[in-house]
Amino acid sequence: MKVSFDLDSVIFDLNVLMERAFIGSKQKFFYPTNWNIASVYPAPIVQKMEYLFGDDLLYTTPLLDKDMPEILNSLMQRSDIKVCFVTERRKKQPLKTFRQLNGAGIRCSLNQVYDEYGAKADVLERIGVDLHFDDSPLVVAGCLEKHIPIVMISNPTTPYNHHLLNKVEHYTDLRTAMVAKGLCNQKQ
């Protein structure tokens, strides 16, 4: 079985960058309910966000769950499961993504990291994923269309995907989702 994981807002916490974009602004940070940030935030904040998400700071975001390295490393030790990490970052830099994962304690190899151009559902289909975990409504919709099994991570920090709650299996965090899918146990 091949299992893949999105990174941002699934394994790593993007809130740090989102909040940083609002420093010095009178506008208060809030979670957008759509993916068109230009229609939600003023231009100076949009520019800061675009800079931050293209900058090396993206590769230093903290883990959402401090135990996730142990959980994922344990999963990668299983002979019946192949793990990969599939992301859609603005700058396609798989080596930096690989270093971020390893720096966080997730001991994967570079060939397990997919940070490439194209729709993520197309990448997932090409690499033959049997199950994917993601927060993006665009990825969820693409996976549903291509019949790629997907579990959505959806919680108060992801209002942009709440409209899909009745269409796809979803959990509030990755650990809970992995327990539900039998990929780790409660104690991990």
N, C-alpha and C positions, 0 to 999 in steps of 0.2 A: 504494500500500500504506500502510495506517495502522498505525503501531507505537506501543504505549504502554508506559510504565514506571511501576512502583511506586516509591516514594521510600525509605521507611524500611526499612533492612536490605538494600536493593538499590542505591541511589545514596548515601544518607546513613547514617552509622554511629550506630545507637541505643545501642551499648554504653556510650557516655558517660553517657547518662541512666540506663541500667540500673545501672551501677556507682555512680552518685551516690545512688540510692535506698538503697544499703546502707551509706552513710557513717554511722558512729556505731553501727552494729549489730554484734552478735557473730556474726550469721548471715553466712555467706560468700556472695558472688555466685555464682550458677550459672545456666545456661541452662535454662529450663523445657522440658519435653517435651510440654506441652499449653498450650492458650490460656486455661485457667481459673487466672489468677494467684492468686485467692483460695484455691484449694485447694493451692497450692504454697508460698506465702510467708506469713509472719506478717502480721497486720493492719496494724501500723505501716509495714511495708515496702510493702504493697499501697497504703496511703494515700499514701505518698511517690511511688510510681510513678504513681498516678492524677493526683496534682498535677503531677508533672514532665511527663507526657505531655499535659496540658492547658495547660501553661504555655508562655510564649514561648521557653523553653529548647529546646523541640522544634524551633523554627525556626532554631536556631543549631548544630545537630548538624553535625559535619564530614563531608566526603566520604569514602567508602570507598576510592576510587581517585582520586588527584590528577589523573590524565589524563582523567577522565570528562567534564569540560566540553568539552575539545577534541574528544573522540570524538563527543559528542552534538551539539555545534555543527556539526561536519562533516556528521553525518547529517541535521541539519535543513536544510542547504544543498542537499541532493539534491532534484531536482524529482520523482522517482518515489516519494518517501517523505514521509508526513506523520507528525510526532511529537507525542505528547501525554503528559502526566504525570497519572496517576490514583492518588489516595491516599485512605485512609479514616482520617483523623485524628479524634480525639475532638471537637475543636472545629472545625467546618467554617469554615475561613478561607482561601479560595483566594488572596486578595491576599497574605497572609503567606507562603503556600506559594510563590507566584510570586516574591516578594521573596527568599525563601531560595534558590530556584533561580538567580535572577539574581545574587544576592550571591556565590554559589559559582562564578559565571562561565558558567552555562548560560543562554544568551541566547534564551529562549523568550518568547512573548507570553502575556498573561493568558488569552486564549481557548484556549491549549494546556493549561491547568491545570484538572483536575477534582478538586475536594475537596468532595463533596456527599453528601447523605444517600442511603441505600439500599445494597443489596448491590452490591459492586464489579462482579461479573459482570453484573448488570443494567445498570450504567452503561456497561461495555465493550460490551455488546450494543447498547445504544441509540446509542452514538456510532460504531458500526461498525468496531471494531478488528479488524485482520487478524492481529495477533500481540501478545501481552502478556508482559511479564517481571515476575514477582512471587515473593515468598517465602512468602506466607500459604497454609497448607493449605486454609483456607476459600475463598479466592479460586481456588486451583487446582481444588478440587472443583467450585465454581460454574462455572468456565470449561469444565471437562470435561463437565459436565452440559449446558451450552448450546452445546457444540461450538465454543468460541472457542479458537483455537490459543494455547497458553500454554507458556512455558518457565519452569521453576522454578529459582530461585537457592537452592541448598542446600549448606551447608558445616557445619563444627563449631559455628558460632555459631547455627545454625538447627535444633536437634534436634527442634523442634516439627513439622517437615515431613518428617523422614526416613522416616516410614511410607509416603510417596507416591513414593519413589525409583523403584520398579518400575512406576509407573503413568503417569509423565510424563517428558518430556525435561527434564533438569536439568544444571546446571553449578555450579561452586563460586563463580563471581563473574560479574558482568554483562559485563565485557570478554570473557571466554572465551566466554560465551553469544553475544554479538554477533558475534564472529569466526566461531563455528560456524554462525550463521545468515546469514553473508555481509553483515552490516551495517557491519562495519569490518574493517580488516586487522590483522595481528599487530603491526605497527610502531606503530600508534596507541596 
